[in-house]
Amino acid sequence: MASKMYRSRSNKWFAGVCGGVANYFNIDPKFVRLVCAALILLYGSGLLVYIILAIFIPKEPKR
């Protein structure tokens, strides 16, 4: 597991939140995106959580 969570610069569609969460937990980003999409479609809360995470999780440092 990574020491700190970052938004991904390379593995992203919108803000890199799902890619960053997947990197942090060392899981497939497709799974994280699927869960996020399901939360958005089923409850609507997923979008709010995604926006909040996009604001508060810093971008991955440039290498």
Contacts in CASP RR format, 6 or more apart in sequence:
PFRMAT RR
TARGET T0000
AUTHOR 0000-0000-0000
METHOD contacts of the structure
MODEL  1
MASKMYRSRSNKWFAGVCGGVANYFNIDPKFVRLVCAALILLYGSGLLVY
IILAIFIPKEPKR
1 24 0 8 1.000
1 25 0 8 1.000
1 26 0 8 1.000
2 23 0 8 1.000
2 24 0 8 1.000
2 26 0 8 1.000
5 20 0 8 1.000
5 21 0 8 1.000
5 24 0 8 1.000
5 57 0 8 1.000
6 20 0 8 1.000
6 23 0 8 1.000
6 24 0 8 1.000
6 57 0 8 1.000
6 58 0 8 1.000
6 59 0 8 1.000
6 60 0 8 1.000
6 61 0 8 1.000
7 15 0 8 1.000
7 16 0 8 1.000
7 17 0 8 1.000
7 19 0 8 1.000
7 20 0 8 1.000
7 54 0 8 1.000
7 57 0 8 1.000
7 58 0 8 1.000
7 59 0 8 1.000
7 60 0 8 1.000
8 16 0 8 1.000
8 19 0 8 1.000
8 20 0 8 1.000
8 22 0 8 1.000
8 23 0 8 1.000
8 29 0 8 1.000
8 60 0 8 1.000
9 16 0 8 1.000
9 59 0 8 1.000
9 60 0 8 1.000
9 62 0 8 1.000
10 60 0 8 1.000
11 19 0 8 1.000
11 20 0 8 1.000
11 22 0 8 1.000
11 23 0 8 1.000
11 29 0 8 1.000
12 18 0 8 1.000
12 19 0 8 1.000
13 33 0 8 1.000
14 54 0 8 1.000
15 50 0 8 1.000
15 54 0 8 1.000
16 54 0 8 1.000
17 36 0 8 1.000
17 50 0 8 1.000
17 53 0 8 1.000
17 54 0 8 1.000
17 57 0 8 1.000
18 29 0 8 1.000
18 32 0 8 1.000
18 33 0 8 1.000
18 36 0 8 1.000
18 50 0 8 1.000
19 29 0 8 1.000
19 32 0 8 1.000
19 33 0 8 1.000
20 29 0 8 1.000
20 57 0 8 1.000
20 60 0 8 1.000
21 32 0 8 1.000
21 53 0 8 1.000
22 28 0 8 1.000
22 29 0 8 1.000
22 31 0 8 1.000
22 32 0 8 1.000
23 29 0 8 1.000
36 46 0 8 1.000
36 50 0 8 1.000
39 45 0 8 1.000
39 46 0 8 1.000
39 49 0 8 1.000
40 46 0 8 1.000
40 47 0 8 1.000
40 50 0 8 1.000
END
